[in-house]
Amino acid sequence: MNRQQRLTMADTATVRAAGLARKAQAEAEKTGNAANLAAAGSLWALIAQAHTSIAALLQPTEETD
């Protein structure tokens, strides 16, 4: 997997984490219970962090048509 693919996966994971965080906040405001959503959001944030860390170690890829 190249650097750009890792960055794309990190971006996707970040979007999922943000979506789950919004759902957790809404659920907490509505019912006071958002632990499972918050945990899932945390996991996706960690996945994004891992992909970003790996991408930082890889060489940039050349642009191809």
Gaussian input, Z-matrix of N, CA and C with variables (Angstrom, degrees):
# hf/3-21g

backbone

0 1
 N
 C     1     B1
 C     2     B2     1     A1
 N     3     B3     2     A2     1     D1
 C     4     B4     3     A3     2     D2
 C     5     B5     4     A4     3     D3
 N     6     B6     5     A5     4     D4
 C     7     B7     6     A6     5     D5
 C     8     B8     7     A7     6     D6
 N     9     B9     8     A8     7     D7
 C    10    B10     9     A9     8     D8
 C    11    B11    10    A10     9     D9
 N    12    B12    11    A11    10    D10
 C    13    B13    12    A12    11    D11
 C    14    B14    13    A13    12    D12
 N    15    B15    14    A14    13    D13
 C    16    B16    15    A15    14    D14
 C    17    B17    16    A16    15    D15
 N    18    B18    17    A17    16    D16
 C    19    B19    18    A18    17    D17
 C    20    B20    19    A19    18    D18
 N    21    B21    20    A20    19    D19
 C    22    B22    21    A21    20    D20
 C    23    B23    22    A22    21    D21
 N    24    B24    23    A23    22    D22
 C    25    B25    24    A24    23    D23
 C    26    B26    25    A25    24    D24
 N    27    B27    26    A26    25    D25
 C    28    B28    27    A27    26    D26
 C    29    B29    28    A28    27    D27
 N    30    B30    29    A29    28    D28
 C    31    B31    30    A30    29    D29
 C    32    B32    31    A31    30    D30
 N    33    B33    32    A32    31    D31
 C    34    B34    33    A33    32    D32
 C    35    B35    34    A34    33    D33
 N    36    B36    35    A35    34    D34
 C    37    B37    36    A36    35    D35
 C    38    B38    37    A37    36    D36
 N    39    B39    38    A38    37    D37
 C    40    B40    39    A39    38    D38
 C    41    B41    40    A40    39    D39
 N    42    B42    41    A41    40    D40
 C    43    B43    42    A42    41    D41
 C    44    B44    43    A43    42    D42
 N    45    B45    44    A44    43    D43
 C    46    B46    45    A45    44    D44
 C    47    B47    46    A46    45    D45
 N    48    B48    47    A47    46    D46
 C    49    B49    48    A48    47    D47
 C    50    B50    49    A49    48    D48
 N    51    B51    50    A50    49    D49
 C    52    B52    51    A51    50    D50
 C    53    B53    52    A52    51    D51
 N    54    B54    53    A53    52    D52
 C    55    B55    54    A54    53    D53
 C    56    B56    55    A55    54    D54
 N    57    B57    56    A56    55    D55
 C    58    B58    57    A57    56    D56
 C    59    B59    58    A58    57    D57
 N    60    B60    59    A59    58    D58
 C    61    B61    60    A60    59    D59
 C    62    B62    61    A61    60    D60
 N    63    B63    62    A62    61    D61
 C    64    B64    63    A63    62    D62
 C    65    B65    64    A64    63    D63
 N    66    B66    65    A65    64    D64
 C    67    B67    66    A66    65    D65
 C    68    B68    67    A67    66    D66
 N    69    B69    68    A68    67    D67
 C    70    B70    69    A69    68    D68
 C    71    B71    70    A70    69    D69
 N    72    B72    71    A71    70    D70
 C    73    B73    72    A72    71    D71
 C    74    B74    73    A73    72    D72
 N    75    B75    74    A74    73    D73
 C    76    B76    75    A75    74    D74
 C    77    B77    76    A76    75    D75
 N    78    B78    77    A77    76    D76
 C    79    B79    78    A78    77    D77
 C    80    B80    79    A79    78    D78
 N    81    B81    80    A80    79    D79
 C    82    B82    81    A81    80    D80
 C    83    B83    82    A82    81    D81
 N    84    B84    83    A83    82    D82
 C    85    B85    84    A84    83    D83
 C    86    B86    85    A85    84    D84
 N    87    B87    86    A86    85    D85
 C    88    B88    87    A87    86    D86
 C    89    B89    88    A88    87    D87
 N    90    B90    89    A89    88    D88
 C    91    B91    90    A90    89    D89
 C    92    B92    91    A91    90    D90
 N    93    B93    92    A92    91    D91
 C    94    B94    93    A93    92    D92
 C    95    B95    94    A94    93    D93
 N    96    B96    95    A95    94    D94
 C    97    B97    96    A96    95    D95
 C    98    B98    97    A97    96    D96
 N    99    B99    98    A98    97    D97
 C   100   B100    99    A99    98    D98
 C   101   B101   100   A100    99    D99
 N   102   B102   101   A101   100   D100
 C   103   B103   102   A102   101   D101
 C   104   B104   103   A103   102   D102
 N   105   B105   104   A104   103   D103
 C   106   B106   105   A105   104   D104
 C   107   B107   106   A106   105   D105
 N   108   B108   107   A107   106   D106
 C   109   B109   108   A108   107   D107
 C   110   B110   109   A109   108   D108
 N   111   B111   110   A110   109   D109
 C   112   B112   111   A111   110   D110
 C   113   B113   112   A112   111   D111
 N   114   B114   113   A113   112   D112
 C   115   B115   114   A114   113   D113
 C   116   B116   115   A115   114   D114
 N   117   B117   116   A116   115   D115
 C   118   B118   117   A117   116   D116
 C   119   B119   118   A118   117   D117
 N   120   B120   119   A119   118   D118
 C   121   B121   120   A120   119   D119
 C   122   B122   121   A121   120   D120
 N   123   B123   122   A122   121   D121
 C   124   B124   123   A123   122   D122
 C   125   B125   124   A124   123   D123
 N   126   B126   125   A125   124   D124
 C   127   B127   126   A126   125   D125
 C   128   B128   127   A127   126   D126
 N   129   B129   128   A128   127   D127
 C   130   B130   129   A129   128   D128
 C   131   B131   130   A130   129   D129
 N   132   B132   131   A131   130   D130
 C   133   B133   132   A132   131   D131
 C   134   B134   133   A133   132   D132
 N   135   B135   134   A134   133   D133
 C   136   B136   135   A135   134   D134
 C   137   B137   136   A136   135   D135
 N   138   B138   137   A137   136   D136
 C   139   B139   138   A138   137   D137
 C   140   B140   139   A139   138   D138
 N   141   B141   140   A140   139   D139
 C   142   B142   141   A141   140   D140
 C   143   B143   142   A142   141   D141
 N   144   B144   143   A143   142   D142
 C   145   B145   144   A144   143   D143
 C   146   B146   145   A145   144   D144
 N   147   B147   146   A146   145   D145
 C   148   B148   147   A147   146   D146
 C   149   B149   148   A148   147   D147
 N   150   B150   149   A149   148   D148
 C   151   B151   150   A150   149   D149
 C   152   B152   151   A151   150   D150
 N   153   B153   152   A152   151   D151
 C   154   B154   153   A153   152   D152
 C   155   B155   154   A154   153   D153
 N   156   B156   155   A155   154   D154
 C   157   B157   156   A156   155   D155
 C   158   B158   157   A157   156   D156
 N   159   B159   158   A158   157   D157
 C   160   B160   159   A159   158   D158
 C   161   B161   160   A160   159   D159
 N   162   B162   161   A161   160   D160
 C   163   B163   162   A162   161   D161
 C   164   B164   163   A163   162   D162
 N   165   B165   164   A164   163   D163
 C   166   B166   165   A165   164   D164
 C   167   B167   166   A166   165   D165
 N   168   B168   167   A167   166   D166
 C   169   B169   168   A168   167   D167
 C   170   B170   169   A169   168   D168
 N   171   B171   170   A170   169   D169
 C   172   B172   171   A171   170   D170
 C   173   B173   172   A172   171   D171
 N   174   B174   173   A173   172   D172
 C   175   B175   174   A174   173   D173
 C   176   B176   175   A175   174   D174
 N   177   B177   176   A176   175   D175
 C   178   B178   177   A177   176   D176
 C   179   B179   178   A178   177   D177
 N   180   B180   179   A179   178   D178
 C   181   B181   180   A180   179   D179
 C   182   B182   181   A181   180   D180
 N   183   B183   182   A182   181   D181
 C   184   B184   183   A183   182   D182
 C   185   B185   184   A184   183   D183
 N   186   B186   185   A185   184   D184
 C   187   B187   186   A186   185   D185
 C   188   B188   187   A187   186   D186
 N   189   B189   188   A188   187   D187
 C   190   B190   189   A189   188   D188
 C   191   B191   190   A190   189   D189
 N   192   B192   191   A191   190   D190
 C   193   B193   192   A192   191   D191
 C   194   B194   193   A193   192   D192

   B1=1.4374
   B2=1.5342
   B3=1.3208
   B4=1.4650
   B5=1.5324
   B6=1.3262
   B7=1.4757
   B8=1.5312
   B9=1.3237
   B10=1.4663
   B11=1.5284
   B12=1.3137
   B13=1.4651
   B14=1.5263
   B15=1.3313
   B16=1.4651
   B17=1.5246
   B18=1.3367
   B19=1.4638
   B20=1.5303
   B21=1.3204
   B22=1.4683
   B23=1.5289
   B24=1.3255
   B25=1.4600
   B26=1.5265
   B27=1.3241
   B28=1.4675
   B29=1.5233
   B30=1.3260
   B31=1.4617
   B32=1.5286
   B33=1.3152
   B34=1.4616
   B35=1.5303
   B36=1.3231
   B37=1.4685
   B38=1.5265
   B39=1.3304
   B40=1.4657
   B41=1.5180
   B42=1.3226
   B43=1.4696
   B44=1.5273
   B45=1.3301
   B46=1.4678
   B47=1.5218
   B48=1.3328
   B49=1.4673
   B50=1.5239
   B51=1.3272
   B52=1.4683
   B53=1.5263
   B54=1.3264
   B55=1.4643
   B56=1.5117
   B57=1.3200
   B58=1.4658
   B59=1.5198
   B60=1.3122
   B61=1.4677
   B62=1.5273
   B63=1.3414
   B64=1.4742
   B65=1.5298
   B66=1.3425
   B67=1.4654
   B68=1.5271
   B69=1.3302
   B70=1.4644
   B71=1.5219
   B72=1.3338
   B73=1.4628
   B74=1.5242
   B75=1.3267
   B76=1.4648
   B77=1.5287
   B78=1.3256
   B79=1.4642
   B80=1.5304
   B81=1.3204
   B82=1.4687
   B83=1.5223
   B84=1.3192
   B85=1.4703
   B86=1.5219
   B87=1.3317
   B88=1.4591
   B89=1.5330
   B90=1.3296
   B91=1.4584
   B92=1.5256
   B93=1.3015
   B94=1.4573
   B95=1.5144
   B96=1.3390
   B97=1.4558
   B98=1.5206
   B99=1.3003
   B100=1.4600
   B101=1.5237
   B102=1.3107
   B103=1.4656
   B104=1.5264
   B105=1.3344
   B106=1.4659
   B107=1.5298
   B108=1.3196
   B109=1.4606
   B110=1.5225
   B111=1.3030
   B112=1.4727
   B113=1.5248
   B114=1.3189
   B115=1.4630
   B116=1.5236
   B117=1.3169
   B118=1.4642
   B119=1.5269
   B120=1.3091
   B121=1.4608
   B122=1.5160
   B123=1.3254
   B124=1.4653
   B125=1.5168
   B126=1.3088
   B127=1.4583
   B128=1.5264
   B129=1.3345
   B130=1.4670
   B131=1.5211
   B132=1.3158
   B133=1.4703
   B134=1.5252
   B135=1.3287
   B136=1.4619
   B137=1.5272
   B138=1.3257
   B139=1.4665
   B140=1.5235
   B141=1.3203
   B142=1.4728
   B143=1.5175
   B144=1.3240
   B145=1.4580
   B146=1.5258
   B147=1.3194
   B148=1.4634
   B149=1.5281
   B150=1.3339
   B151=1.4640
   B152=1.5243
   B153=1.3146
   B154=1.4586
   B155=1.5272
   B156=1.3079
   B157=1.4656
   B158=1.5267
   B159=1.3189
   B160=1.4660
   B161=1.5203
   B162=1.3351
   B163=1.4653
   B164=1.5242
   B165=1.3144
   B166=1.4652
   B167=1.5251
   B168=1.3177
   B169=1.4609
   B170=1.5271
   B171=1.3200
   B172=1.4589
   B173=1.5194
   B174=1.3083
   B175=1.4607
   B176=1.5257
   B177=1.3494
   B178=1.4676
   B179=1.5362
   B180=1.3064
   B181=1.4698
   B182=1.5186
   B183=1.3076
   B184=1.4583
   B185=1.5175
   B186=1.3285
   B187=1.4568
   B188=1.5300
   B189=1.3136
   B190=1.4636
   B191=1.5036
   B192=1.3003
   B193=1.4696
   B194=1.4962
   A1=107.26
   A2=116.83
   A3=118.86
   A4=111.38
   A5=113.93
   A6=120.84
   A7=111.73
   A8=116.97
   A9=120.05
   A10=111.30
   A11=116.82
   A12=120.11
   A13=110.63
   A14=116.43
   A15=120.07
   A16=111.13
   A17=116.61
   A18=120.26
   A19=111.10
   A20=116.48
   A21=120.55
   A22=110.21
   A23=116.59
   A24=119.88
   A25=110.81
   A26=116.87
   A27=120.40
   A28=110.37
   A29=116.53
   A30=120.48
   A31=110.89
   A32=116.61
   A33=121.11
   A34=110.81
   A35=116.40
   A36=120.45
   A37=110.95
   A38=117.03
   A39=120.89
   A40=111.13
   A41=116.22
   A42=120.63
   A43=110.22
   A44=116.65
   A45=119.54
   A46=111.22
   A47=116.60
   A48=120.73
   A49=110.54
   A50=116.42
   A51=120.29
   A52=110.93
   A53=116.77
   A54=120.29
   A55=112.12
   A56=116.15
   A57=119.72
   A58=111.66
   A59=117.61
   A60=120.37
   A61=110.66
   A62=116.09
   A63=119.19
   A64=110.68
   A65=116.78
   A66=120.62
   A67=110.79
   A68=116.68
   A69=120.34
   A70=110.85
   A71=116.22
   A72=119.54
   A73=110.50
   A74=116.79
   A75=120.40
   A76=110.96
   A77=116.16
   A78=120.19
   A79=111.01
   A80=116.44
   A81=120.26
   A82=111.07
   A83=115.86
   A84=119.39
   A85=111.20
   A86=116.00
   A87=120.62
   A88=112.07
   A89=117.28
   A90=119.93
   A91=114.21
   A92=117.19
   A93=120.39
   A94=113.37
   A95=117.69
   A96=121.46
   A97=109.84
   A98=116.39
   A99=120.22
   A100=112.00
   A101=117.02
   A102=121.62
   A103=112.97
   A104=117.74
   A105=120.09
   A106=111.58
   A107=117.04
   A108=119.98
   A109=110.84
   A110=116.58
   A111=120.56
   A112=110.33
   A113=117.32
   A114=120.78
   A115=111.03
   A116=117.47
   A117=120.69
   A118=110.45
   A119=116.96
   A120=120.75
   A121=111.71
   A122=115.92
   A123=121.48
   A124=111.11
   A125=116.10
   A126=120.57
   A127=111.31
   A128=116.77
   A129=119.82
   A130=111.31
   A131=117.80
   A132=120.32
   A133=110.47
   A134=117.47
   A135=121.14
   A136=111.45
   A137=116.39
   A138=120.22
   A139=109.89
   A140=116.90
   A141=120.86
   A142=110.42
   A143=116.66
   A144=121.18
   A145=110.89
   A146=117.68
   A147=121.39
   A148=110.92
   A149=116.80
   A150=120.04
   A151=111.03
   A152=117.28
   A153=121.17
   A154=110.75
   A155=117.18
   A156=121.12
   A157=111.44
   A158=116.41
   A159=120.18
   A160=109.85
   A161=117.16
   A162=121.21
   A163=111.36
   A164=116.55
   A165=120.51
   A166=111.56
   A167=117.08
   A168=121.14
   A169=113.15
   A170=117.42
   A171=121.42
   A172=111.28
   A173=115.14
   A174=121.19
   A175=109.25
   A176=116.52
   A177=118.70
   A178=109.16
   A179=115.70
   A180=119.91
   A181=109.38
   A182=115.32
   A183=119.59
   A184=109.17
   A185=115.23
   A186=120.34
   A187=108.81
   A188=115.96
   A189=120.38
   A190=109.24
   A191=115.58
   A192=120.09
   A193=111.07
   D1=130.87
   D2=-177.92
   D3=-89.60
   D4=176.63
   D5=-175.55
   D6=-59.70
   D7=-45.01
   D8=-178.00
   D9=-64.01
   D10=-38.77
   D11=177.63
   D12=-63.94
   D13=-40.36
   D14=177.48
   D15=-63.24
   D16=-42.88
   D17=179.31
   D18=-65.01
   D19=-37.82
   D20=177.43
   D21=-64.37
   D22=-42.74
   D23=178.43
   D24=-65.66
   D25=-37.86
   D26=177.30
   D27=-63.16
   D28=-42.33
   D29=178.75
   D30=-62.40
   D31=-44.56
   D32=179.05
   D33=-61.16
   D34=-43.91
   D35=179.63
   D36=-65.38
   D37=-37.00
   D38=178.19
   D39=-64.00
   D40=-41.75
   D41=178.33
   D42=-62.87
   D43=-41.98
   D44=178.70
   D45=-65.21
   D46=-41.82
   D47=178.74
   D48=-61.35
   D49=-43.81
   D50=179.80
   D51=-63.80
   D52=-41.05
   D53=178.44
   D54=-62.80
   D55=-43.10
   D56=177.87
   D57=-67.46
   D58=-34.98
   D59=177.06
   D60=-63.77
   D61=-41.65
   D62=177.27
   D63=-63.20
   D64=-43.08
   D65=178.59
   D66=-63.83
   D67=-41.40
   D68=179.59
   D69=-63.29
   D70=-41.06
   D71=179.07
   D72=-63.60
   D73=-44.95
   D74=179.46
   D75=-63.36
   D76=-41.82
   D77=179.40
   D78=-65.60
   D79=-40.50
   D80=178.99
   D81=-64.35
   D82=-39.95
   D83=178.64
   D84=-67.23
   D85=-34.02
   D86=-176.99
   D87=-82.20
   D88=-45.72
   D89=-172.26
   D90=-122.23
   D91=-13.73
   D92=-176.28
   D93=80.25
   D94=5.24
   D95=-177.98
   D96=-127.14
   D97=109.01
   D98=-178.71
   D99=-139.75
   D100=18.46
   D101=-173.26
   D102=-58.69
   D103=-46.06
   D104=-177.82
   D105=-65.52
   D106=-42.42
   D107=178.22
   D108=-65.51
   D109=-40.68
   D110=179.11
   D111=-64.54
   D112=-40.44
   D113=178.70
   D114=-64.71
   D115=-41.49
   D116=178.14
   D117=-65.21
   D118=-41.32
   D119=177.23
   D120=-61.95
   D121=-39.47
   D122=177.32
   D123=-62.62
   D124=-42.52
   D125=178.76
   D126=-61.18
   D127=-46.15
   D128=179.21
   D129=-64.58
   D130=-34.29
   D131=176.42
   D132=-65.03
   D133=-39.73
   D134=177.14
   D135=-66.01
   D136=-38.48
   D137=177.09
   D138=-62.90
   D139=-43.27
   D140=177.71
   D141=-60.91
   D142=-42.78
   D143=179.77
   D144=-63.03
   D145=-41.01
   D146=179.71
   D147=-63.54
   D148=-46.65
   D149=179.46
   D150=-62.78
   D151=-39.85
   D152=179.06
   D153=-65.56
   D154=-40.46
   D155=178.86
   D156=-64.22
   D157=-42.39
   D158=178.19
   D159=-65.43
   D160=-43.95
   D161=-179.78
   D162=-60.59
   D163=-34.88
   D164=-179.80
   D165=-64.09
   D166=-27.21
   D167=-179.59
   D168=-86.40
   D169=-17.85
   D170=-177.43
   D171=-86.87
   D172=152.49
   D173=175.87
   D174=-72.43
   D175=144.40
   D176=174.29
   D177=-60.80
   D178=144.96
   D179=179.91
   D180=-92.36
   D181=151.06
   D182=178.21
   D183=-75.71
   D184=147.25
   D185=177.22
   D186=-72.17
   D187=134.68
   D188=175.94
   D189=-127.40
   D190=153.37
   D191=179.78
   D192=-80.81

